[in-house]
Amino acid sequence: MPIIALLLGAMATISPFMGLLLMLISLRGLLLRSGGKILSRALLWLVFPVLLGSFTLRQPGSLLIVSDAVFGAGLVSLLYLYSLTRQGKPAMALVHGAILVIVYGALRFFLFRTQLIAAHDLALAEMNKLVPQMMQLAKTQNTLAITRLLLPASWTVTQLLALTAGHLAFLHLSGVRSILREFSLPAWYNLLILAVLPLYFIPPLREVLVNTLLALCFLPLVQGIGVILNWFSRLVSNPLVTLLVIALALLNLILVALLGFADTWLDFRKIRIKGTYA
């Protein structure tokens, strides 16, 4: 088990997405084998990134790699595990982990802005060499402008996807059923979304507003999918229906996110009355 934890830390330096996903999936085995030393075992996730940082700190780009592995994967998994063991509520553990991802994602772009923009511009230059005619199209230029605007949120949302997928896989391995259909955010989460809206009235911070809002709306989107699945489950229970609902949700992201936002306060599924795990 210690070797696996060390390897997961190494994986996080290569791919924070895969590192975070596999760390959460491995929690099932960690909980079964570690006894009362689970957090101390989980700290091994940070060993390889910290060692890598100590040897390559002066190399260009190494600090970003180490930072993503530590703050974007290792500490997020540790916070998820700590919240889970202290409160026993997987949904709250997911929320706590997501908030850390969102906060780090914002700080990440602020601290490494020059490096991230340079990498983005380099990728565009390579694309321009490969498909110069397509890159000159007006539609392509508009898409690239949006991509540049959403550069901070792109990494954050990717990590939130890894966190949520790992969370769902962990619960599935633990024998929890109806995971998505009963997923529910705490009522105070919506207040975080409302709290960033006044940034719209400060023009220099509108880019911050857009990226933060997109990241914060990821979990309401997941909850919105859960609401739709809950409604469909009353008619038919089939894995193909689940995949179809998720596919349809991807075509209406804003509406599904708004549905999840509203469900947090209005409780369309009456989950609080049922007293489910979420």
TIGUTI-140557 format. One record per residue (C-alpha): x, y, z. Coordinates in steps of 0.02 Angstrom, whole numbers, plus 32768, in hexadecimal, padded with zeros to 4 digits. Layout:
BEGIN
u v w
X Y Z
...
REM end
This chain:
BEGIN
u v w
8000 8000 8000
808C 8080 8024
80D5 805C 7F78
802D 807B 7F26
801B 8120 7F83
80C9 8156 7F4B
80A1 8126 7E97
8000 818B 7E9D
8065 8222 7ED4
80D8 8206 7E40
8041 81F7 7DCD
8002 82A0 7E0B
80A2 82F3 7DCD
8084 82AB 7D20
7FC8 82C6 7D1C
7F6F 831E 7DAC
7ECB 82E2 7D62
7EFA 8229 7D68
7F54 8240 7E0E
7EB9 828A 7E63
7E45 820B 7E13
7EAD 8175 7E47
7ECB 81B8 7EF6
7E11 81BE 7F17
7DF4 8115 7ECA
7E7C 80CC 7F39
7E25 810D 7FD6
7DBB 8070 7FE3
7E55 8002 7FFA
7EA7 8085 8069
7E12 8088 80DF
7E0E 7FCA 80EA
7EC9 7FAE 810A
7F0A 8045 8168
7EA5 803A 8208
7EC0 80D6 8271
7F57 810F 820B
7EF9 813D 816F
7F2C 81F5 8168
7FE3 81CE 8188
7FDF 814F 80FB
7F89 81CB 8089
8013 824B 80A8
8082 81DB 803E
8027 8225 7FA7
808E 82C3 7FC2
813A 8273 7FD5
816A 8264 7F1D
812D 8313 7EEA
8189 8363 7F7C
8229 8303 7F55
821A 8331 7E9E
8206 83E7 7ECD
829F 83E4 7F3E
830D 83A3 7EB0
82C5 8406 7E1D
828E 84A8 7E6E
8300 8513 7E02
82CD 84C3 7D5E
824E 8525 7CF6
819F 84E1 7D06
81C6 8469 7D94
8170 84D4 7E18
80CB 84CD 7DB9
80D5 8410 7DA9
80F9 83F9 7E62
8074 8478 7E95
7FEF 8421 7E2D
801D 8378 7E74
801D 83B5 7F28
7F8F 8433 7F2C
7F28 83F9 7E98
7F2A 833F 7EC0
7F7F 8309 7F63
7F37 8389 7FDC
7E8D 8380 7F89
7E88 82C4 7FA6
7EC5 82DB 8059
7E3E 835D 807C
7DBA 82E9 8031
7DF8 825A 809E
7E01 82C6 813B
7D51 8309 8122
7D0F 825B 80FD
7D5B 820E 819A
7D29 829F 820A
7C76 82BB 81CD
7C4C 8219 8176
7BF3 8275 80E9
7C3A 8252 803B
7BDC 82E3 7FEB
7C28 835F 8067
7CD4 8315 8049
7CBB 8333 7F8F
7C86 83E8 7FAE
7D1D 840A 801C
7D92 83BF 7F9B
7D3E 8423 7F10
7D52 84C7 7F6D
7E0C 84A6 7F82
7E1B 8480 7EC8
7DC0 8522 7E9A
7E28 858D 7F11
7ECB 8540 7ED5
7E94 854F 7E1F
7E7E 860B 7E34
7F25 861F 7E8F
7F79 85AF 7E0F
7F52 8624 7D7F
7F83 86BC 7DE5
802C 8672 7E19
8059 861D 7D75
7FFF 868F 7CFC
8097 86B4 7C8F
80C7 85FE 7C7F
8015 85C3 7C5A
7FF6 8648 7BD6
809E 8621 7B84
8071 8568 7B7C
7FC7 8595 7B33
8014 8606 7AAF
8095 8581 7A82
800A 8502 7A66
7FAF 857E 79F5
804F 859D 7993
8064 84E2 7976
7FAF 84D5 793E
7FCA 8567 78C8
805A 8507 7877
7FF2 846A 7862
7F4D 84B6 7825
7F6E 856C 77F7
7ED2 8582 778D
7E5C 8542 7813
7EAE 85B0 7896
7E87 864A 782F
7DCC 8629 7828
7D5E 86A3 7887
7D07 8617 78E5
7DAE 85D0 791A
7DE9 867A 7955
7D4C 8690 79BE
7D64 85E4 7A0A
7E19 860B 7A33
7DE6 86AD 7A86
7D6B 8650 7AF5
7DF0 85CC 7B1B
7E69 8654 7B50
7DE4 86A4 7BC0
7DBC 85FE 7C14
7E70 85C6 7C28
7E6A 85CC 7CE8
7DC6 856C 7CF3
7DFB 84E7 7C76
7E78 849B 7CEF
7E06 84B0 7D86
7D70 845E 7D34
7DDD 83CE 7CF9
7E17 83AE 7DAC
7D64 83BC 7DEB
7D35 8337 7D6C
7DBF 82C6 7DAF
7D88 82E8 7E62
7CD2 82C1 7E3D
7CF9 8226 7DD7
7D6B 81E6 7E61
7CE5 820C 7EE3
7C62 81AA 7E81
7CD9 8119 7E64
7D07 8113 7F1D
7C50 810E 7F51
7C2A 8089 7ECF
7CB9 801C 7F10
7C75 8038 7FBF
7BCD 7FF1 7F8C
7B6A 8093 7F88
7ADC 8091 7F0A
7A7A 811E 7EB7
7B13 818E 7ECB
7AE8 8214 7E4C
7A2D 820A 7E66
7A40 8238 7F1E
7AD2 82B2 7F13
7AA9 8356 7F69
7B11 83EF 7F93
7B04 844A 803A
7A95 84E5 8035
7B26 855A 8059
7B7F 8528 7FB8
7B07 8594 7F53
7B3D 862A 7FBB
7BED 8616 7F75
7BA8 8627 7EC6
7B42 86C0 7EF4
7BD8 870D 7F4D
7C40 871B 7EAD
7BB6 876B 7E43
7BDA 881F 7E7C
7C83 8810 7E23
7C21 8833 7D84
7C16 88EA 7DB6
7CD4 88F6 7DBC
7D0B 88EC 7D04
7DC2 88BB 7D26
7D84 8825 7D8B
7D04 87E2 7D10
7D7F 8761 7CCE
7D95 8725 7D82
7CD7 871F 7D93
7CBF 86B4 7CF7
7D45 8636 7D24
7D14 862A 7DDC
7C5C 861A 7DB1
7C7D 858E 7D35
7CDF 852D 7DB7
7C5E 8548 7E40
7BD0 8511 7DCE
7C20 8467 7DAC
7BD6 8413 7E46
7B28 845D 7E2A
7B35 8413 7D7B
7B58 8368 7DC7
7AC4 8380 7E3B
7A56 83B3 7DA9
7A83 8311 7D50
7A56 82B5 7DF1
79AB 830A 7DF5
7987 82D6 7D41
79C2 8224 7D63
7952 821E 7DFC
78BC 824F 7D94
78E5 81D2 7D0B
7903 8146 7D89
784B 814E 7DB8
7823 8119 7D07
78B1 80A3 7CDA
7952 8067 7D2C
79D5 8040 7CA9
7A8F 806A 7C97
7A70 80A1 7BE4
79F0 811E 7C21
7A73 8164 7C98
7AEE 817C 7C0A
7A67 81CB 7B9D
7A36 8247 7C25
7AEB 8279 7C41
7B04 828F 7B85
7A69 82FD 7B79
7AA1 8361 7C10
7B45 838A 7BB8
7ADE 83DF 7B30
7A85 844F 7BAF
7B0A 8475 7C30
7AC4 851B 7C6A
7A12 84DC 7C83
7A4D 8440 7CDE
7ABF 84A7 7D4F
7A2E 851C 7D77
79C3 8485 7DA0
7A47 8447 7E1A
7A58 84F5 7E65
799D 84FF 7E82
7994 844D 7EC7
7A13 8479 7F4E
7992 84EC 7F9F
78EC 84A7 7F5E
7915 83ED 7F73
78AF 83AE 7EDF
78DA 82F8 7F0B
78AC 830A 7FC4
7956 82C3 7FF2
7960 831D 8099
78BC 82CE 80CB
78FE 8222 809E
799F 8241 80FE
7A18 81FB 807D
7AD5 81F7 808D
7AE9 829C 8031
REM end
